[in-house]
């Protein structure tokens, strides 16, 4: 994603209007609602921004995230220590919003490519994103806060990498991208991955193979998604067979195998074959136990199958 410190003219106008009509710029205690004010405050305090895109009065997962996480004391106590909080709401009842707030939401949702809510972005003081969380899968407030606090050091890690050269720079970039997670790094920081591969072109630090493998895994997942989307009316058995063919063809292991098993489990769950779905989820979790998907699986196993956490 391109740096967001240069907005199109229409965004600049919306921000100017919001400054005139949203003088306090506070949605609820601890939260700002004005993007420019959030960036200014972030620069002043040396903190990144946590921005929540939400539909507060109509979106069930948004309401669940607010009730189970954002309204909890641990969130209110811990998150302001690490982030400037920015709420970007798109309610059905817009009577309490200014036209500028509504325009700001549309522009930022377009700029950040928001396709659903809740979507939480972590960004530096210029608005450049370094992490994204989509939806809400039932994490406790403690788990959610711990994850987000753990990401707060990414801007400093990137800044440190910016001062280094050669293989040391590659290693520091690797540290930052690992903190982001492979999915977001592949989607939004491809140029940094290119740089790592070039800096470790002989694979002396093992980073060339690591990131070429990560890209291959991302392509594998995209093919999986195409199988699911392109065969919407097909029976689960046919889709599962296509997934098995892909796994065999690509000799999938690790996170790629995990994604394949995870998608197969969703097919079984859809067909109310709960035992088969659970078996596939457990296999998927073992395939890459330290991945972000493994953590999602852990939540699903707890929420829908009554399993205790195995992570």
ZISUL-V44871 format. One record per residue. RES is the residue in one letter. OMEGA is omega in whole degrees, 0 to 359 (* if undefined). BURIAL is 1 if it has 24 or more other ideal C-beta (glycine too) atoms within 12 Angstrom, else 0. D_FIRST is the distance of its C-alpha to the first C-alpha in Angstrom with 2 decimals. Layout:
res: (RES	RES)
omega: (OMEGA	OMEGA)
burial: (BURIAL	BURIAL)
d_first: (D_FIRST	D_FIRST)
//
This chain:
res: (X	X	X	X	X	X	X	X	X	X	X	X	X	X	X	X	X	X	X	X	X	X	X	X	X	X	X	X	X	X	X	X	X	X	X	X	X	X	X	X	X	X	X	X	X	X	X	X	X	X	X	X	X	X	X	X	X	X	X	X	X	X	X	X	X	X	X	X	X	X	X	X	X	X	X	X	X	X	X	X	X	X	X	X	X	X	X	X	X	X	X	X	X	X	X	X	X	X	X	X	X	X	X	X	X	X	X	X	X	X	X	X	X	X	X	X	X	X	X	X	X	X	X	X	X	X	X	X	X	X	X	X	X	X	X	X	X	X	X	X	X	X	X	X	X	X	X	X	X	X	X	X	X	X	X	X	X	X	X	X	X	X	X	X	X	X	X	X	X	X	X	X	X	X	X	X	X	X	X	X	X	X	X	X	X	X	X	X	X	X	X	X	X	X	X	X	X	X	X	X	X	X	X	X	X	X	X	X	X	X	X	X	X	X	X	X	X	X	X	X	X	X	X	X	X	X	X	X	X	X	X	X	X	X	X	X	X	X	X	X	X	X	X	X	X	X	X	X	X	X	X	X	X	X	X	X	X	X	X	X	X	X	X	X	X	X	X	X	X	X	X	X	X	X	X	X	X	X	X	X	X	X	X	X	X	X	X	X	X	X	X	X	X	X	X	X	X	X	X	X	X	X	X	X	X	X	X	X	X	X	X)
omega: (180	177	186	180	174	183	171	184	183	178	179	179	180	180	178	180	181	178	180	188	179	188	180	176	179	180	176	187	177	183	169	177	183	185	181	178	178	178	179	180	179	178	181	185	180	181	171	181	169	180	180	170	187	171	197	186	182	187	181	179	178	179	179	178	180	183	188	184	191	181	183	183	182	176	183	181	189	189	178	176	188	186	163	186	181	179	179	189	176	183	173	177	184	183	182	179	173	175	181	178	179	178	179	180	182	182	182	177	177	183	182	177	179	181	180	178	359	172	180	177	169	185	176	185	175	180	180	186	175	175	177	174	182	177	177	186	173	178	173	178	180	181	183	180	180	179	184	177	179	179	189	180	184	179	179	178	178	179	178	178	181	181	183	179	174	185	177	176	179	181	180	175	178	178	181	182	177	177	178	188	187	183	182	179	179	183	191	183	180	181	178	177	175	182	179	181	179	181	179	187	179	177	180	179	180	185	179	180	181	186	171	177	179	179	178	179	179	178	177	180	179	177	176	180	179	177	182	183	185	181	187	183	184	177	182	181	179	179	179	179	178	178	179	178	180	179	180	182	184	183	187	175	174	185	177	177	179	180	180	179	179	179	177	179	179	177	179	179	178	180	179	174	191	180	179	178	180	179	180	178	180	176	180	181	180	184	179	189	182	184	175	178	178	178	176	179	179	178	180	179	178	187	187	183	177	181	174	181	178	182	*)
burial: (1	0	0	1	0	0	1	0	0	0	1	0	0	1	1	0	0	1	0	0	0	1	0	0	1	0	1	0	0	1	1	1	1	1	1	1	1	1	1	0	1	1	0	0	0	0	1	1	1	1	1	1	1	1	1	1	0	0	1	0	1	1	0	1	1	1	0	1	1	1	0	0	0	0	1	0	0	1	1	1	0	1	1	1	1	1	1	1	1	1	1	0	0	0	0	0	1	1	0	1	1	1	1	1	1	0	1	1	1	0	1	1	0	1	0	0	1	1	1	1	1	1	1	1	1	1	1	1	1	1	1	1	1	1	1	1	1	0	1	1	1	0	1	1	1	0	1	1	1	0	1	1	1	1	1	0	1	1	0	0	1	0	0	0	0	0	1	0	1	1	1	1	1	1	1	1	1	1	1	1	1	1	1	1	1	1	1	1	1	0	0	1	1	0	1	1	1	0	1	1	0	0	0	0	1	0	1	1	0	1	1	0	1	1	1	0	1	1	0	1	1	0	1	1	0	0	1	1	0	0	0	0	0	0	0	1	0	0	1	1	0	1	1	0	0	1	1	0	0	0	0	1	0	1	1	1	1	1	1	1	1	1	1	1	1	1	1	1	1	0	0	0	0	0	0	1	1	1	0	1	1	1	1	1	1	1	1	1	0	0	1	1	1	1	1	1	1	1	1	1	1	1	0	0	1	0	0	0	0	0	0)
d_first: (0.00	3.78	6.52	8.32	11.71	12.28	12.95	14.75	18.50	19.08	16.83	18.73	21.95	21.24	20.60	23.81	25.77	24.67	25.92	29.24	29.77	28.23	30.15	30.24	26.73	27.74	27.53	29.62	30.72	28.02	25.15	23.67	22.56	21.18	17.57	18.74	21.64	19.61	17.51	20.88	22.53	19.92	20.33	24.07	24.49	22.07	20.38	16.95	16.46	17.12	16.32	18.14	17.70	21.24	24.12	26.86	29.91	29.30	26.90	29.00	26.32	25.09	28.75	29.24	26.32	27.79	31.32	30.82	28.21	27.19	30.83	32.20	33.59	31.65	28.36	29.90	31.33	28.61	25.19	25.92	26.86	23.34	21.02	21.07	21.28	19.75	20.99	19.50	22.29	22.93	26.67	29.14	31.48	29.82	33.04	31.84	28.61	28.38	26.95	24.37	23.20	22.97	21.03	18.61	18.06	17.43	14.90	12.90	13.35	11.97	8.93	8.21	9.67	12.77	15.37	18.07	19.58	19.97	16.34	15.92	12.81	13.39	11.65	13.02	15.20	12.67	10.71	7.82	8.01	9.89	11.77	12.45	15.99	17.03	20.67	23.64	25.95	28.72	27.96	30.34	29.33	30.14	27.90	24.92	25.34	25.90	22.64	20.60	22.72	22.15	18.38	19.04	19.63	16.21	15.29	18.74	18.39	15.34	17.38	20.36	18.68	17.71	21.47	22.59	23.22	24.03	24.48	24.41	20.84	20.01	21.89	20.22	16.69	18.20	19.53	16.25	14.50	17.76	17.65	14.29	15.80	15.34	13.84	10.73	10.57	10.92	8.45	5.34	7.13	9.01	9.68	11.46	13.35	14.44	15.66	17.58	19.21	20.24	21.58	23.57	24.52	28.00	26.87	29.12	27.00	26.26	22.49	22.30	24.03	22.12	18.64	20.06	21.71	18.63	17.01	20.35	20.43	17.12	18.66	21.85	20.39	18.90	22.44	23.94	21.95	23.14	26.65	26.60	25.17	27.22	30.45	30.42	34.19	35.15	37.21	35.77	38.03	36.61	32.98	33.96	35.75	32.73	30.67	33.58	33.67	30.02	30.64	33.74	32.21	29.25	31.44	28.87	29.19	27.41	24.26	24.49	28.07	27.18	24.76	27.51	30.18	28.12	27.72	31.42	32.36	30.67	32.84	35.92	35.17	34.80	38.23	39.64	40.34	39.49	41.23	39.39	36.04	36.85	37.95	34.73	32.65	34.76	34.38	30.61	30.54	32.68	30.52	27.77	29.09	26.44	23.35	21.45	23.09	26.43	26.02	25.33	28.40	30.40	29.72	30.72	33.84	34.85	34.21	35.66	37.95	39.28	38.36	38.15	35.08	35.33	32.44)
//
